[in-house]
C-alpha cells in the first residue's frame, strides 16, 4: 500500500473561515462540499481541510490519508485491533473510505478516489 497524501483537518463552526486561511497562507479552494473545504497551494502538494460536521460519519476526522489500496488499509486497521468509527463505504462524493480511532482518540479518515 502506498500513501499518496496526508491532509490535516480542522473542525470549525463555519467553513467560511477558509477565507481567513486562504488570505494568510495564499492557498486556494480546491474542494468545497459546503460542510468541508480543502485549500491547497498551486501544485496541490500542501493541503488543509476545514470541516463543520462530517456528512456521513459520526465523528469528525483529525487527518485524512489517501492511499492506493483502501481495502488493504481497512484489513490492516482491523488486524491491528483499531476502533473502526465509520465502516468502509463508497461515498456519494467519489471516494471509498473508512475512519478509525487510534488509542489516543485521534480519528483518521483513510480513503481512495473512485
Secondary structure, 3 states (H helix, E strand, C coil): CCEEEEEEEEECCCHHHHHHHHHHHCCEEEEECCCEEEEECCCCCCEEEEECCCCCCCCCCCEEEEECCHHHHHHHHHHCCCEEEEEEEECCCCEEEEEEECCCCCEEEEEEEC
